[in-house]
Amino acid sequence: MASIKTPKGRLHYKPVNIYLGIKQIDRGIAFENLKVVIRVLREVGIRVSPAYGTLLGIIRENNFIEWDEDIDLFILSEDKDKLLSALWTMRDEGLELVREARCGHLFSVMRKGEYIDFYIMDKISPEVRTGYGDLFMLEKHLTDLVDYDFRGLTISVPRQYEECLEFLYGDWRTPVKYANFEMSKAAIRKAQLRNDMKKWLPFDLRFYLLKKHHEKDLMKFLAKCERKGVRLHEDINYFKTIKMEHKKTILTFGVFDMLHLGHVALFKKLADYVRDTNGGGYVTVAVQDNDYILKYKPESRIVYSLEEKIFMLNSIRYIDKVVVYKDVDKDIQNIDFDILAVGPDQKHEGFQRAMAWSREHGKEVVVIPRTEGISSTQLKEDYLP
């Protein structure tokens, strides 16, 4: 279970590993989902527009492309908070959040197996915006929109949609099948591992690979602008921008069954650490599953249920995300973080393996001192019958 902060509070969700070729689009369900999303976003004042193959299919075929797998939508970065608030309403309508990209530029919701990607488009020059990965768009294609009838549903598309599609695809009128929905088990596992590696790799290495891969895409986009006589009035330093905006995540593990002053002091120390060393950052707390504790230590006295512990941890302002773990050395490999914070008392073999794995994968490991004179064990002995 993961969670994100929204203007309406913390929203918990179950992540889904999404990859190209995961499934073929069901046009009927996809259209139902699109109608719901358009209605919800209009209610909060967001004018959303179709992106990528979704725009292509709407304009060229008056339908979703047969070999597409999802719906793609553009959201201006100015409307991001509105979108995050609208996720609660979407959930009430059956559209569950299933993915949040670390860069904060991509969110995915799913209903009946069909998912929708929201690309958050940041302005990096007066004429250009960028979203997740290799996506660069002219500002006018995202803000100068007109109403368009799509199978009885009024949507917003770029006023110059033919020019927009040419920027995206070149010869957009000729269909090209690009997704393989009959992947072997090995190919599926490879696609899943590629997604997992984005969480495992340290940011500096990921940034280097991202820069090398997407600099070519930016150069192609700028070359298109030059060929078409589109004058850009400012130099675009997209990669410098995302480097500066990166905030590291610090992670700690614990049972946290009986929250006390020492725990809150620990969480503040974690928040201060990422703020002092990185100009800002995020705190993720992993809380151990109660059933797992009792399986190996049946004599343990557990005060609060797992749901109650999660609720209390999420109520602490120093914490940005709460996750659940069983084996620290195994589950750490599935959590997105940059810095592992351990206590001087966390010395058993599981933590030793977790620290070794962290160092092997370029993560920083720090030891945070505990508050003297207080512990959950002591409180239970002193106050519980």
Protein Blocks (a to p, Z undefined) as FASTA:
>chain_A
ZZdddfkbccddddddddehkaccdfklmmmmmmmmmmmmmmnopacddehjllmmmmmn
opacfkbcbdcddddfklmmmmmmmmmmmmmnopacfbdcfklpaccddeehiacddddd
ddfbfkbccdehjaccdfklmmmccdddeehiacdddfklmlmmmmmnopakbccdfbdc
kbcfklmmmmmmmmmmmmmpcfklmmmmmmmmmmmmmmmmmmmmmmnopacfbdcdfklm
mmmmpccddddddfklagcfklmmmmmmmmmmmmmmnopacdddddddfklmmmmmmmbc
cfbdfklmmmmmmmpmkbmbdcddfblmlmmmmcccfbdcddfklmbfklmmmmmmmmmn
opacddddddehiafklmmmmmpZZ
